[in-house]
Amino acid sequence: MMHHSTSNTVNDAFRFEALFNHASMGIVVVNSAGIIQSVNPFALKLFGFTSEELINKPIELLIPMRYHHNHGAHRDSYMHNPRSRPMGVGMDLFAVKKDGTEFPVEVSLGNYQNDGEMNAIAFISDISIRKKAEAEIEKLNIDLEATVEQRTKDLTETLRQLEISRDVLEDVLAYQKALLDNAGVMIIATDERGTIKLFNPQASLSLGYPDTDMIDKQSPVLFHDKEEIEQKRKELLDEYGVDIDDDFAVLVDKSKRNIYEEEEYTYTRKDGTTFVASLTITTVKDGAGNITGFLSIAHDISERKRAEEDLRKALEKEKELSELKSRFVSMASHEFRTPLSTVLSSAYLIEKYTGTDDQPKRSKHLQRIFSSVNMLTDILNDFLSVGKIEEGKIQVRITQFHIQELVSAITEEIKNNLKKDQKIVYQHAGPTDVELDGSLVKHIIMNLISNASKFSPEGGTIEIKTLSGKNHIQLSVKDQGIGISKEDQKHLMERFFRATNAGNIQGTGLGLHIVSKYAELMNGTVTCKSELDHGTEFMITFNTKPADNAKNFAD
């Protein structure tokens, strides 16, 4: 082991002891038999024990009873092959307080030799801790001041003892070095002006800066987000009435006021990438109570933040689907009433028409039943389509097909469902072979024709046009119906929206929502041109490329 000058060694020991005493994480040292050798103040507070209650006691005292039968074997295995690593990878770890309360923890393990015996160091973080209330923080400050005063006395006594024996001093330094190297968190110490004096291996690993580039050369301001510092400066001005120019002074202002709290900051790595860190800054003082530096402990919480964001999005999606189902129940109870009443009354009347000459009447009521059942089927299909869209279960299958043949087949299929004497006029221009999802295109056209028929008078004309260009395909459906107001046009694509002039015309308010979503899945956009009482035209433009072997067919 390399020997240091007494002055430097004492200074390092002072810094390391301050780290041990002020770290905002639990530190517990056990020997190879699993007996606790030392515990830092944070761990005592975390577990609710006094030092006398834990020193020379088995580590299992801090572990829930149900894990005792396995822990001894795990401990022996570690002591035979000690290495710095996280504990319980892929497992949920729990610790237990003196009062029996269990809480989740993260544990990192380190080790060092002391008089030939292998000791293990456990770094324990309570991952259930959240921000405290102001009143609680105030009480914590009072307790912390008392702790600092007591630890200052303890440190003075420790330094006196270290001066007696260089060997003891070197053992302590080995222990402290193991702590710094294996903590699993970023530990950075600065002088009172902000110049970095200690930059542990985890800080180098997380931030990408070698310690030689940082120590005695840089300030933590280097990797802090400048906008966040500016925001912090404004908060301090609002809260305390102080306007601080120096960026580092902004970061440490609260610790100078004996306020120790975890705060979230964005850190920028040397390569320019960023991550979110949870940071605690503590002042380091000399025996006279003068600030000689600052100790910051930070850990990367970007994974936790991502998990929280994913959970938030999942909950929002679940809420949205729940609202969709609720709206459907409400809508269905209203929309199903009319067709079901028609089916019921027609079925009753059919039963009454028993004579041969009543066949026209029976046929009329059978047609009413067929129409009503088709209406119910359309409502259910609309809802099922919306459900699949919201759950992301619509798969787009792009194929090459003849668009003119497809539209002609659709118009032939739907003409019997139009109002009396309504007719469809269809025109196409450009190549007829296109690449889209034919099934989705069919749903779009059927929906638009159905709307055009419902909102147009008997004898009206519905115009359909398709145009295949070099980089796009256009589809339009135009009617001579009641039209849509400018205000209502803004909301047409929303779920369950129905225009104010729809009146008693049957509908769910889902059709155009489905059209817009299907179009979006094929890189298309929907536009509407309409005036009240002057008809409506819907146009969908698909941004695409024509099929490689597209041909021109005579209309």
C-alpha positions in Angstrom: 0.0 0.0 0.0 1.4 3.4 -0.9 2.2 5.7 2.1 0.9 9.3 2.1 2.2 12.2 4.0 0.5 12.6 7.4 -1.1 15.9 6.4 -2.6 14.6 3.1 -3.7 11.3 4.8 -5.4 13.1 7.6 -7.2 15.4 5.1 -8.3 12.4 3.0 -9.5 10.6 6.2 -11.5 13.8 7.2 -13.1 13.9 3.8 -13.9 10.1 3.8 -15.3 10.2 7.3 -17.5 13.1 6.3 -18.7 11.1 3.3 -19.5 8.2 5.6 -21.4 10.3 8.1 -23.3 12.6 5.6 -24.1 10.2 2.7 -27.8 10.2 2.0 -27.8 6.4 1.7 -27.4 3.6 4.2 -23.9 2.1 4.6 -23.5 -1.2 6.6 -20.2 -3.1 7.0 -20.2 -6.8 8.0 -17.4 -9.3 8.5 -17.2 -12.7 6.8 -19.5 -14.2 9.4 -22.2 -11.7 8.7 -21.7 -9.7 11.9 -22.3 -6.0 11.6 -19.1 -4.0 12.2 -20.2 -0.5 11.6 -23.4 1.5 10.5 -23.6 5.0 9.2 -26.1 7.5 10.7 -28.3 7.4 7.6 -28.7 3.6 8.0 -29.5 4.0 11.7 -32.3 6.5 10.9 -33.5 4.3 8.0 -33.9 1.2 10.1 -34.9 2.8 13.4 -32.0 1.3 15.5 -29.3 2.8 17.7 -25.7 2.0 16.9 -25.5 -0.2 20.1 -28.5 -2.2 18.9 -26.8 -3.2 15.6 -23.0 -3.3 16.2 -21.8 -7.0 16.6 -25.3 -8.2 15.7 -26.0 -10.5 12.7 -27.0 -8.7 9.4 -30.2 -10.9 9.3 -31.6 -8.5 11.9 -32.3 -6.1 9.0 -33.7 -8.7 6.7 -37.4 -10.0 6.8 -37.7 -13.3 8.6 -38.9 -15.2 5.5 -35.6 -14.6 3.7 -33.3 -15.8 6.6 -33.1 -19.4 5.5 -31.6 -18.4 2.1 -29.5 -15.4 3.1 -26.8 -17.3 4.9 -26.0 -19.3 1.9 -26.0 -16.2 -0.4 -23.7 -14.4 2.1 -21.2 -17.3 2.3 -21.2 -17.6 -1.5 -20.3 -13.9 -1.7 -17.6 -14.0 0.9 -15.9 -16.9 -1.1 -16.1 -14.9 -4.3 -16.3 -11.2 -3.3 -16.8 -8.6 -6.0 -18.4 -5.2 -6.4 -21.9 -5.7 -7.8 -25.6 -4.9 -7.4 -27.4 -7.3 -5.0 -30.4 -9.3 -6.1 -30.4 -8.5 -9.8 -33.9 -9.1 -11.2 -35.4 -9.5 -7.7 -37.4 -7.3 -5.4 -35.3 -6.8 -2.2 -36.9 -5.9 1.1 -35.4 -4.7 4.4 -37.1 -4.5 7.8 -37.1 -1.7 10.4 -36.8 -2.2 14.1 -40.6 -1.8 14.4 -41.2 -4.6 11.9 -42.1 -2.4 9.0 -40.8 -3.8 5.7 -39.7 -1.5 2.8 -38.2 -2.0 -0.6 -34.5 -1.4 -1.1 -31.7 -1.3 -3.7 -28.4 -2.7 -2.5 -24.8 -2.5 -3.9 -22.0 -4.6 -2.5 -18.3 -3.8 -2.1 -15.5 -5.4 -0.1 -12.1 -4.7 1.5 -9.5 -6.4 3.6 -9.0 -5.4 7.2 -6.2 -7.2 9.1 -6.5 -10.1 6.7 -10.2 -10.5 7.2 -12.6 -9.9 4.3 -15.3 -7.4 5.1 -18.4 -6.6 2.9 -19.8 -3.1 2.5 -23.5 -2.8 1.7 -24.8 0.5 0.3 -28.6 0.6 0.9 -31.1 2.9 -0.7 -34.7 3.1 0.4 -36.5 3.3 -3.0 -39.9 4.1 -1.4 -38.8 7.5 -0.1 -40.6 10.4 -1.5 -40.3 14.1 -0.9 -41.1 15.1 2.7 -43.5 17.8 3.8 -42.0 21.2 4.8 -42.7 20.6 8.4 -41.0 17.3 8.2 -38.0 18.8 6.5 -37.7 21.5 9.2 -37.6 18.8 11.9 -35.0 16.9 9.8 -32.8 20.1 9.6 -32.9 20.4 13.4 -31.9 16.7 13.8 -29.2 17.0 11.2 -27.6 20.0 12.9 -27.4 18.0 16.1 -26.0 15.1 14.1 -23.4 17.3 12.4 -22.3 18.7 15.8 -22.0 15.2 17.3 -20.2 13.8 14.2 -17.8 16.8 14.3 -16.8 15.7 17.9 -16.5 12.1 16.8 -14.4 13.1 13.8 -12.0 15.1 16.0 -11.5 12.1 18.2 -11.0 9.9 15.2 -8.4 12.2 13.8 -6.6 12.2 17.2 -6.5 8.4 17.2 -5.4 8.2 13.5 -2.3 10.3 14.3 -1.3 7.6 16.8 -1.1 4.8 14.3 -0.3 5.0 10.6 -1.4 1.4 10.1 -4.8 2.2 11.4 -5.1 5.2 9.2 -4.2 3.2 6.1 -6.9 0.6 7.0 -9.5 3.4 7.2 -8.3 4.8 3.8 -8.7 1.4 2.2 -12.2 1.1 3.6 -13.1 4.6 2.4 -11.6 3.9 -1.1 -13.7 0.8 -1.3 -16.7 2.9 -0.4 -16.0 5.4 -3.1 -15.2 2.9 -5.8 -18.2 0.6 -5.2 -21.0 2.9 -4.1 -22.9 2.6 -7.3 -23.8 6.3 -7.2 -22.1 9.4 -8.4 -20.1 10.9 -5.5 -18.6 14.3 -6.3 -16.8 16.6 -3.7 -15.9 20.2 -4.3 -14.2 23.0 -2.4 -16.3 25.9 -1.2 -15.9 27.7 -4.6 -17.1 24.7 -6.6 -13.8 23.2 -8.0 -14.1 19.4 -8.1 -11.8 17.7 -5.6 -13.2 14.2 -5.8 -14.9 12.4 -8.7 -15.6 8.8 -8.0 -15.5 5.9 -10.7 -19.4 5.8 -10.9 -19.4 9.6 -11.8 -16.8 8.9 -14.5 -18.8 6.0 -15.8 -22.2 7.8 -15.8 -21.0 11.1 -17.2 -18.2 9.9 -19.5 -15.5 12.3 -18.1 -12.2 10.8 -16.7 -11.5 12.0 -13.2 -8.2 13.6 -14.4 -10.3 15.9 -16.7 -12.4 17.0 -13.7 -10.4 17.2 -10.5 -8.9 20.6 -9.8 -10.1 21.7 -13.3 -13.9 21.8 -13.5 -17.1 22.6 -11.6 -20.3 20.4 -11.6 -21.9 23.3 -13.5 -20.1 21.7 -16.6 -22.7 18.9 -16.8 -25.7 20.6 -15.4 -28.5 21.9 -17.6 -28.2 25.7 -17.9 -31.9 26.3 -18.2 -32.6 24.3 -15.0 -30.0 26.4 -13.1 -31.7 29.5 -14.4 -35.0 28.2 -13.2 -33.5 27.4 -9.8 -32.1 30.9 -9.7 -35.6 32.3 -10.1 -37.0 30.0 -7.5 -34.4 31.2 -4.9 -35.2 34.8 -5.8 -39.0 34.1 -5.2 -38.4 32.1 -2.0 -35.6 33.9 -0.2 -35.3 37.2 -2.0 -31.7 36.5 -3.1 -30.4 37.1 -6.6 -27.4 34.8 -7.1 -25.1 35.4 -10.1 -22.7 32.4 -9.7 -24.2 29.1 -11.2 -22.5 26.9 -8.6 -23.7 29.0 -5.8 -27.3 28.5 -7.1 -26.8 24.7 -6.8 -25.5 24.7 -3.3 -27.6 27.6 -1.8 -30.1 25.3 0.0 -27.4 23.1 1.5 -25.7 26.2 2.9 -29.1 26.9 4.6 -29.0 23.4 6.1 -31.8 22.2 3.8 -30.9 18.7 2.5 -33.4 17.4 0.0 -33.4 15.2 -3.1 -33.9 17.3 -6.3 -34.1 16.2 -9.9 -31.7 17.6 -12.5 -30.8 16.9 -16.1 -27.2 15.8 -16.5 -25.4 16.0 -19.9 -22.7 13.4 -20.6 -19.5 14.2 -22.4 -20.9 12.9 -25.6 -23.9 15.3 -25.4 -26.6 12.7 -24.4 -28.6 13.5 -21.2 -30.2 11.6 -18.3 -32.2 12.6 -15.2 -30.4 12.4 -11.9 -31.6 12.6 -8.3 -29.2 14.8 -6.4 -28.5 15.5 -2.8 -25.9 18.2 -1.8 -24.4 18.4 1.7 -22.0 21.0 3.2 -18.7 19.8 4.6 -17.5 21.9 7.5 -14.3 22.1 9.6 -14.2 21.9 13.4 -15.0 25.6 13.7 -18.2 25.2 11.6 -16.8 26.9 8.6 -17.8 25.5 5.2 -14.8 23.9 3.5 -16.6 22.3 0.6 -19.7 20.4 -0.7 -20.5 16.8 -1.1 -23.0 15.8 -3.8 -24.5 12.3 -4.2 -26.5 11.6 -7.3 -27.9 8.5 -9.1 -29.4 8.0 -12.5 -33.2 7.8 -12.3 -33.9 8.0 -16.1 -35.1 4.3 -16.2 -37.5 5.0 -13.3 -38.8 8.2 -15.0 -39.3 6.2 -18.2 -41.2 3.5 -16.3 -43.4 6.2 -14.6 -44.1 7.8 -18.0 -45.0 4.5 -19.6 -47.4 3.8 -16.7 -49.0 7.2 -17.1 -49.5 6.7 -20.8 -51.0 3.2 -20.2 -53.4 4.6 -17.6 -54.4 7.4 -19.9 -55.1 4.8 -22.7 -57.1 2.7 -20.3 -59.1 5.7 -19.2 -59.8 6.6 -22.8 -60.9 3.1 -23.7 -63.1 3.0 -20.6 -64.7 6.3 -21.7 -65.2 4.9 -25.2 -67.1 1.9 -23.8 -69.2 4.1 -21.6 -70.1 6.3 -24.5 -71.0 3.3 -26.6 -73.3 1.9 -24.0 -75.1 5.3 -23.8 -75.2 5.6 -27.6 -76.2 2.0 -28.2 -79.1 2.2 -25.7 -80.5 5.1 -27.8 -79.6 3.9 -31.3 -80.8 0.3 -30.8 -84.2 1.4 -29.7 -85.6 2.4 -33.1 -84.5 -0.6 -35.2 -85.4 -3.1 -32.5 -88.9 -1.5 -32.2 -89.2 -1.8 -36.0 -88.2 -5.5 -35.9 -90.6 -6.2 -33.1 -93.6 -4.4 -34.7 -92.9 -5.9 -38.2 -92.6 -9.4 -36.8 -95.9 -8.9 -34.9 -97.7 -7.7 -38.1 -96.2 -10.5 -40.2 -97.9 -12.9 -37.9 -101.2 -11.2 -38.5 -101.0 -11.4 -42.3 -101.9 -15.0 -42.9 -103.7 -14.8 -46.3 -102.0 -15.3 -49.7 -103.0 -11.8 -50.8 -101.1 -10.4 -47.8 -97.7 -11.4 -49.3 -96.9 -7.8 -50.4 -97.5 -6.6 -46.8 -95.3 -9.5 -45.5 -92.6 -8.6 -47.9 -92.7 -5.0 -46.9 -92.3 -5.8 -43.2 -89.6 -8.4 -43.9 -87.7 -5.7 -45.8 -88.1 -3.4 -42.8 -86.6 -6.2 -40.6 -83.7 -6.7 -42.9 -83.0 -3.0 -43.0 -83.2 -2.7 -39.2 -80.9 -5.7 -38.7 -78.4 -4.2 -41.2 -78.5 -0.9 -39.3 -77.7 -2.7 -36.0 -74.9 -4.6 -37.7 -73.4 -1.3 -39.0 -73.6 0.2 -35.5 -71.7 -2.8 -34.0 -69.2 -2.9 -36.8 -68.5 0.8 -36.3 -67.9 0.3 -32.6 -65.7 -2.8 -33.2 -63.6 -0.8 -35.7 -63.1 2.1 -33.2 -62.1 -0.4 -30.5 -59.5 -2.0 -32.8 -58.2 1.4 -33.8 -57.8 2.6 -30.2 -56.0 -0.7 -29.2 -53.7 -0.4 -32.2 -54.9 -3.7 -33.7 -55.6 -2.5 -37.2 -53.0 -4.0 -39.6 -52.4 -2.3 -42.9 -51.9 -4.7 -45.8 -50.8 -2.9 -48.9 -51.6 -4.7 -52.1 -51.9 -3.7 -55.8 -55.4 -3.6 -57.1 -57.6 -2.1 -59.8 -59.3 0.9 -58.1 -61.9 1.5 -60.8 -63.1 -2.1 -60.5 -63.2 -1.8 -56.7 -65.3 1.4 -56.7 -67.6 0.1 -59.3 -68.2 -3.1 -57.3 -68.9 -1.1 -54.2 -71.5 1.1 -55.9 -73.2 -1.9 -57.3 -73.3 -3.5 -53.8 -74.6 -0.5 -52.0 -77.2 0.8 -54.5 -80.0 -1.1 -53.0 -79.5 0.6 -49.7 -79.9 4.1 -51.1 -83.0 6.3 -50.8 -85.6 6.2 -53.5 -84.4 7.3 -56.9 -80.9 8.3 -55.6 -78.1 7.5 -58.1 -74.3 7.3 -58.1 -72.2 8.8 -60.8 -68.5 7.6 -60.8 -65.5 9.0 -62.7 -61.9 7.9 -62.7 -58.7 9.6 -64.1 -55.1 8.3 -64.3 -53.6 4.8 -64.0 -56.1 2.3 -62.5 -53.6 0.0 -60.7 -52.8 1.4 -57.3 -51.1 0.3 -54.1 -53.2 0.7 -50.9 -55.1 -1.5 -48.5 -58.1 -2.4 -50.5 -60.1 -3.5 -47.5 -59.7 -0.2 -45.7 -60.4 1.7 -48.9 -63.7 -0.2 -49.3 -64.7 0.6 -45.7 -63.9 4.3 -46.3 -66.0 4.5 -49.6 -68.9 2.5 -48.1 -69.0 4.9 -45.1 -68.9 8.1 -47.2 -71.6 6.8 -49.6 -73.8 5.8 -46.7 -73.5 9.3 -45.2 -74.1 11.0 -48.5 -77.3 9.0 -49.0 -78.6 9.5 -45.4 -78.1 13.3 -45.5 -79.4 13.8 -49.1 -83.0 13.9 -50.4 -84.7 11.3 -52.5 -83.7 11.5 -56.2 -80.4 13.1 -55.4 -77.1 12.4 -57.2 -73.9 11.2 -55.4 -70.7 11.9 -57.3 -67.6 9.7 -56.8 -64.3 10.6 -58.3 -60.9 8.8 -58.1 -57.7 10.2 -59.4 -54.3 8.4 -59.6 -51.4 10.7 -59.9 -47.6 10.4 -59.7 -47.2 10.7 -56.0 -50.8 10.6 -54.7 -54.2 9.1 -55.1 -57.4 11.1 -54.5 -60.8 9.9 -53.6 -63.9 12.2 -53.3 -67.5 11.6 -52.5 -69.9 14.6 -53.2 -73.6 14.8 -52.4 -76.5 17.3 -52.8 -77.6 17.1 -49.1 -78.2 19.3 -46.1 -74.6 20.3 -45.8 -72.5 21.0 -42.7 -71.9 24.3 -40.9 -68.4 25.8 -40.7 -68.4 25.3 -36.9 -69.4 21.7 -37.1 -66.8 20.9 -39.7 -64.1 21.5 -37.1 -65.3 18.5 -35.1 -66.4 16.1 -37.8 -63.6 13.5 -37.2 -64.2 13.3 -33.4 -65.7 10.2 -31.9 -69.5 10.3 -31.4 -69.8 13.8 -32.8 -72.9 14.6 -34.8 -73.6 17.8 -36.6 -76.3 20.0 -35.1 -78.5 19.7 -38.2 -78.4 15.8 -38.2 -81.7 15.9 -36.3 -83.3 12.4 -36.1 -81.3 10.9 -38.9 -79.9 7.6 -37.6 -76.2 7.5 -36.8 -73.5 6.8 -34.2 -71.1 9.7 -34.8 -68.3 7.1 -35.4 -68.3 6.8 -39.2 -66.1 9.8 -40.1 -63.8 9.1 -37.1 -63.2 5.7 -38.6 -62.7 7.2 -42.1 -60.1 9.6 -40.8 -58.2 6.9 -38.8 -58.2 4.4 -41.8 -57.0 7.2 -44.1 -54.2 8.1 -41.6 -53.1 4.5 -41.5 -52.5 4.7 -45.3 -50.7 8.1 -45.1 -53.9 9.9 -46.2 -55.6 13.2 -45.1 -59.3 14.0 -45.2 -60.7 17.4 -46.2 -64.3 18.6 -46.3 -66.0 21.2 -48.4 -69.6 22.0 -47.4 -72.2 24.7 -47.0 -75.5 24.4 -45.3 -78.3 23.2 -47.7 -75.7 23.1 -50.6 -74.3 19.7 -50.2 -71.0 18.2 -49.0 -67.8 16.9 -50.6 -65.3 14.7 -48.7 -61.9 14.3 -50.3 -59.1 12.0 -49.2 -55.6 12.4 -50.5 -53.3 9.4 -50.1 -49.6 10.3 -50.4 -48.1 7.3 -52.2 -46.3 6.1 -55.3 -48.2 4.4 -58.2 -47.7 0.7 -58.7 -44.6 -0.1 -60.7 -46.6 -1.7 -63.5 -49.6 0.6 -63.4 -51.5 0.7 -66.7 -54.1 2.9 -68.2 -57.5 1.4 -68.8 -60.3 2.9 -70.9 -63.1 4.2 -68.6 
